[in-house]
Amino acid sequence: MKEAKLPVTPAIRMLREHKVEFSDHPYDYEERGGTAVSARELGVDEHAVIKTLIMEDEHKHPLVVLMHGDHEVSTKNLARHIGVKTIAPCTPEVANKHSGYMVGGTSPFGTRKRMPVYVQRTILELPKIYINGGHRGYLVGIAPQVLIDVLKPEAVDAMA
């Protein structure tokens, strides 16, 4: 990737505001490439690349789901865990409205709306994670503890 100026997104501003140590990981974004592409481009295990998904319950209440890149979310299990009937992914337009980010560049940090955050518990056991920095083609490397300190998520087992 050519030397590009790193983006300063709401996510980066939030991390700096909380004095979080993070590493920058720009890569060549591929449409619909997902975490497989970012993991390949960064040379890291896809399990340590975290997907940020914007979903909503049957009442259209949005929520953030953080999941291992190599896993799928069981919306049925998650809905049961949090006590709602259904959870479904938002359309890209609705996700953008809630998060303030384009799909493919969604970060759980610095979202436009405050939303409850649910994190797959096993993410918190990793030594380092790579998560979107708020721009397509840009991940940040952080300690999983940052999620707890900054986002105050609910850790769940019921998502896989």
C-alpha positions in Angstrom: 0.0 0.0 0.0 1.4 3.4 -0.9 2.2 5.7 2.0 -1.1 7.2 2.7 -2.1 9.6 5.4 -3.8 7.6 8.1 -7.4 8.6 8.7 -8.5 10.5 11.8 -12.0 9.1 12.4 -14.4 9.4 15.3 -13.0 6.0 16.4 -9.4 7.3 16.5 -10.5 10.4 18.3 -12.3 8.3 20.9 -9.2 6.0 21.4 -6.9 9.0 21.8 -9.4 10.7 24.2 -9.2 7.5 26.4 -5.4 7.5 26.0 -5.6 4.0 24.4 -2.4 2.6 22.9 -3.1 1.2 19.5 -1.2 0.3 16.3 -2.2 1.4 12.8 -2.9 -1.2 10.2 -3.9 0.2 6.8 -4.5 -2.3 4.0 -5.9 -2.4 0.5 -9.7 -2.7 1.0 -11.6 -5.1 -1.2 -15.3 -4.8 -1.7 -17.0 -7.7 0.1 -13.6 -9.1 1.1 -14.4 -9.0 4.8 -12.1 -10.2 7.6 -10.5 -12.8 5.3 -9.0 -10.1 3.2 -7.9 -7.9 6.1 -6.3 -10.9 7.9 -4.5 -11.9 4.7 -3.3 -8.4 4.0 -2.0 -7.9 7.6 -0.6 -11.4 7.9 -2.6 -12.2 11.0 -5.0 -15.0 12.1 -8.6 -14.1 11.0 -9.7 -15.2 14.5 -8.0 -12.1 15.9 -9.7 -9.8 13.4 -12.9 -8.6 14.9 -16.1 -7.9 12.9 -18.2 -5.0 14.0 -21.8 -5.7 13.1 -24.7 -3.3 13.5 -27.9 -5.3 14.2 -31.4 -4.5 15.5 -34.1 -6.2 17.5 -37.8 -6.5 16.5 -38.4 -3.0 17.9 -35.7 -1.5 15.6 -33.4 -0.9 18.6 -29.8 -1.0 17.3 -27.0 -2.9 18.9 -23.3 -3.6 18.2 -22.1 -7.1 17.9 -18.3 -7.9 18.1 -17.5 -11.3 16.7 -14.3 -13.2 15.6 -13.7 -12.7 11.9 -13.8 -16.5 11.3 -17.2 -17.0 13.1 -20.8 -16.3 12.3 -23.3 -14.8 14.7 -26.2 -16.9 15.8 -28.9 -14.2 15.9 -31.3 -16.7 17.5 -28.9 -17.4 20.4 -28.1 -13.8 20.9 -31.8 -12.8 20.9 -32.5 -15.4 23.5 -29.6 -14.3 25.6 -30.6 -10.6 25.7 -34.4 -11.4 26.0 -35.8 -10.2 22.7 -37.7 -12.1 20.0 -35.5 -11.5 17.0 -32.2 -9.9 16.0 -31.3 -9.2 12.4 -28.5 -7.4 10.6 -29.4 -3.8 9.6 -29.4 -2.8 6.0 -26.2 -0.9 5.1 -28.2 2.3 5.0 -29.6 1.8 8.5 -26.3 0.6 9.9 -24.6 3.8 8.5 -27.3 5.9 10.1 -26.8 4.3 13.5 -23.0 4.1 13.5 -22.0 7.0 11.3 -19.7 4.6 9.4 -19.9 3.0 6.0 -20.3 -0.8 6.0 -16.8 -2.2 5.6 -15.5 0.6 7.8 -17.6 0.3 10.9 -15.9 0.7 14.2 -17.5 0.1 17.6 -15.7 3.2 18.8 -17.1 6.7 18.2 -20.4 5.6 16.8 -23.0 8.3 16.0 -25.6 6.7 18.3 -24.8 5.1 21.7 -25.8 1.5 21.4 -25.4 -1.5 23.7 -22.3 -3.6 22.7 -22.2 -7.4 22.9 -18.8 -9.1 22.5 -18.1 -12.8 22.0 -16.5 -13.7 25.3 -13.5 -15.6 23.7 -12.4 -12.3 22.0 -11.4 -11.0 25.5 -9.0 -14.0 25.9 -6.8 -13.0 22.9 -3.5 -11.3 23.5 -4.2 -8.7 20.8 -7.1 -7.9 18.4 -7.5 -6.0 15.2 -10.6 -4.0 14.8 -11.9 -1.4 12.4 -10.6 2.1 12.9 -13.6 3.7 11.3 -12.5 3.6 7.7 -12.5 1.0 4.9 -9.0 -0.5 4.7 -7.9 0.6 8.2 -7.7 -1.6 11.3 -6.2 -0.8 14.7 -4.4 -3.3 16.9 -5.5 -3.1 20.5 -5.5 -5.1 23.7 -9.0 -6.7 24.2 -9.1 -5.0 27.6 -9.7 -1.7 25.7 -13.1 -3.0 24.7 -14.1 -3.4 28.4 -12.5 -0.1 29.5 -13.9 2.0 26.7 -17.1 0.3 25.4 -18.3 -1.5 28.6 -19.7 -4.4 26.5 -21.7 -7.3 27.7 -19.6 -10.5 27.1 -21.7 -13.4 25.8 -21.1 -17.0 24.9 -24.4 -17.4 23.1 -23.4 -15.8 19.8 -21.7 -18.6 18.0 
